[in-house]
Amino acid sequence: MAEIAPTPDAFDIEVGTLIVGAGACGLIAALAAHEAGQEVLVIEADPVPQGSTALSAGLIPAAGTALQAEAGISDDAARFAADIQAKAKGENDPALVAALAEGSAGVIDWLGTRYGLPFSVVSDFDYPGHSRRRMHGLPSRSGAELIDRLRATVEAQGIDLLCGRRAEILYHEGRTVTGAGLRAPDGTLETVSCAKLVLACNGFGGSRDKVAAHMPAISDALWFGHEGNRGEALDWGTALEAATRHLGAYQGHGNVAHPHGILITWATITEGGIQVNREGKRFWNEAQGYSEAARVVLAQPGGAAVTIF
């Protein structure tokens, strides 16, 4: 449930910056805001921070990092942006792509030098669409390690992290957000005022209705993400008449083992594996990537494929 309401007469808590969601995005935003001198509160609906970050491989693409230079990899933001646009067939906003590409190296270098996160470059696997090896990960190459280290870093910095609180209401005056209403485990509603708000609560993959409405081509796919990603940010934005773009974009993966709910690494494909359908027929060019594979696999008999390696 995501609602908006007029600013109440009084709030239970006052903070400078309120961050909704304690995944990798929210926790990194908290570190940056705290370093900038802001009073920060991070809230998380789960009992402990996990979310889709913990389900991922925890890898972050970045171009032009110090770690790449140490590994002898020549890369820069312009090349990274060009790779993104080529993979997306030029559909992305060039300004947004450039901003993300240009900021990527600084984030990795900052997390490593300032907070000691032991990133390294994935040097033995070429990710689809990348012309350089630019995926950075922690030693275990797992999202669980990434979220645990970020949480520990946030706590070590004295940043307030409140779990078991789901944001249900955004308070506003006109189109200016003034705070949020948080539902506690006992059902009570706690109100927090804020000067700045960061919505880091991921997408809407956990809402089948939203998936069907905005991306019908993938609506029958297995949802391999956190069920808490219900699209509250989209609901709040729509209610406040904010603009939306590219709601049909998604990250697919055409190599999820079912019913086990685990990923078969795409390295089996890049090292010579193939996919066949239930009739034993190879049905596409697998080198296009695992995201593209999602729709192609779903289009096969029974929406299934077998990976052979």
N, C-alpha and C positions, 0 to 999 in steps of 0.2 A: 504494500500500500504506500503510495507516494502522493502527498497532498501539499498544497500551498495554503497559507493563512496569513491574515494581517498580523503585524507585530503585536505581541501581547504587552500588557502594561508593565510587566516585570519579567526578568529571566532568572532561572535558578543559578546559572553560571555565566560568567563573561570571559571571553578569550579574544586574543587578537586574530589568530588564524585557526579556523576549524577545518580539518581534513577528514572527509568521509571515505573510509576504506583504507585498510592497512595491508594492502598488497605491496608489491615492489614499487609501484608508482607512488602510492600514498606515503610510504615510509621514506623514499628518496626525497619527495617533496617536503616532508617534515624536516629532514636534515638540512635541506637548502633554506627553508624558512627560518629555522632556528639559528642557523649560521648568519642569516641576515638580521638577526636581532629581534625576531618576532616571537611573541608568546604563542605557543602551538599546542593544540589538543588534537590527537588523532583518535577517531572512534572506529570500532570494528564490530560487525554484527556477530561474528563467530566467537567462541570462547577463547581462542588464540588465533593470531594472524596465520592464515593459510591461503585460502582462495585459489584462484586459477594459477597464481604464481607457483604454489607448491606442487601443482599438477604438471607444470611445464618442465622443460630441461634447464630452465634458469639461464639461458644463453642470451646475451645482449649484443646485437651487431653495432659496431662503431668503426669509423674510418679515420685513420691518421693518428692512432693512439701511440703512446710511448711503447707499449707492449708490442705492437706491430713492428715498430722501428727496431726494437731489440731482436725481433725474430726475422729481420730482413725483408719485411713485407712493405712494399711501397704502395700507399693508399691515400686517398684524400676524400673530402666531402663531395666534391663535384663528381667523382667517379661513383661514389655510393649513390648519389641522387640519380645519376644516369642509369644505374643498375635497377633502382626501384622503379623508375618510369618505364624502362624496357620490360620488366616483369609484369607491370600493371597495364601494359599497352597504352601508356600515355594518359590514363584516365585520372591520375591524381593531380591535386592542386600543386603546381610547381613551387609556389612560395612555401607551402606547408612542408613539402618534401625537402626543400633546401634548408629550412629551419631545423628540421629533425636531423638531417645529415650533418649539418654544421655543428650542432650541439652534441653529437654523439660521443666524440672522442673526449671532450672535456669531462663528461659525466664519468666515464670509466677511469680516466686519469685521476679525477678528484676523489672518487670512492676508494681508489687504491692508495693514493699518497696521503690523503687527509684522514681516512678512517681505517686503513690497513686491510681492506678486503682483498684477498689474494687471487685476483683475476689472472687468467692466462688466455692466450689465443688458441682456439681449436685449430691445430695445424695439420690434422690428418684427415680432413673431410671437407669437400667442396659443397657448400650449400647451394641448392638450385637458385639461379639468378645472380649469384654473387661472383664478380670477376676477380675478387681478392678474398683471402681468408681473413674475415673480420668478425667472426663470432667469438665473444669473450665469455668465459664461464669460470666458476669456482672449481676447486679440485674434484669434487664428486660429480660435476656436470649435472647437478640436480636443482630444480626449483625449490625443493625443501631446504637445501643448504642456503640458498640465496635468501629466502624469507627469514630463516632463523638468524642468519648473520645480520641482516638489516634490522630485525627486531631488537637483537642484542645491542646493536650500535645505537639505535634510537633511545633505548633505555639507559645506556651508558652516558648519553648526552643529557639525561635528565628531562627528556621530552615526555609529556604526559600521553599515555596510550591507554584508552579505556575500551575494554572488550565487552562483548555481550550487550552491545547497544546498537540497535538498528535505527537509522535516521528514517523517520516517516513523514515529517512535515518540514517544509522550508517556510520560514516567516519572511515577510517582505513588506516594503513600502514602495508601491509602484513596481518597477522592475529591479529594485535594489534589494538584495537579500540581506536580512538583518540577523538571522539566526536559524536554528533548527530545533525540532522536537525529536527526542530520542526515546525509543521504547526500551525500558529496562527488562531484565528477565522476569521480574515479578509483575510486569504489566503496567507499571506506573510510567508516566510520561515526564521526562526531564527536559527542560528548555535551556538552550545555550545561545547566547548572543555572540556575534563575531563581526569583526571589521572586514575580514577576508574569508572566503570559502573556497575550498578545493574539493571538487567531486572526483574522487579516484575510485569509483565503485564499478569499474569495468563496464561491460556491455549488457546485452539482453538475451544472451544465449539460453539462460535458464527459464525464459518465458516463451513457451511454445507458441502462444498467440502472437507475440511480437515477431518471432522468427517467421511465422507463416505470412504475416502481413508485409514484412519488409524484404524477405528473401525467400520467396516461395520455391525457388529452384533447389533449395537445400533444406526445406522444411521437414522432410522425412528422414533426415540424417540423424545418426546417433549423436547426442549432445555429450561432448567430451570436455566438460568444464565444470566449474563450481555452480551448484544449483542456486546459490545466493545471488547470482548475476541476473537480476530480474528487470533491469532497465529503469530503475528509479530516476537516474539522471535524465534520461530521455523524457520521462513523464513530467518532471519538474521543469525542464527546459521548455517543453511544449506548453505547459500551463502558464509560463512566464513569457510566452511568445518569442522565445529565442529561435534563431535560425538553425536548421539542421541540414546536414549534407551527407551524402554517401551512406545512407542507412542500409543499403543492400550489400555493403562490403563485409566480408567475413574471412576468418582464417580457417580453412578446411584442412583435413588430413585424410587422405585416401588409403591409410594403412593402419587402421585401428582394429585390433583383434577383438572379435565379438563372440561370446558374451563376456570375455575376460576384462574388457575395458582397459587394455594396455596398448601402447604404441609399438608397432614393429618398426624399428628404426629404418629410415629411408636410405641409410647407408647400404642396406642389402640391395637396393635398386641401383644406386650409383656405382656399386662394385660389380654390376652385371646381372642383378636379379630382374625378373619380369613379373608382370601380373597377367593372369588369365581368368576368364569368367567361368561360370559353372559348366559351360559347354567345352571347356578346355581350350578356348580360343583367346589368343592375345588380342587386345582390343584397342590399344592406343600407344602413343609414344610416351613412355614413362619418364623420360628425361625432362619433361616440362615441369615436373615438381609435384610435391605431395599435396599442396593446396589445390592445384588444378585437378588432382586425381579424385578429389571428393565427389564432384558432380559426375565425373565419368564412371566411377565405380557404382554410384547409385543408379546410373542408367542401365546397368547390366542386369541380366535375369536375376530376380531376387535381391537386387541391390547389393550384390556380394562379389568379391573377387578372391583369388588365392595368390599369394606372393610366393614365387619360386626362386630359390637361390642356392 
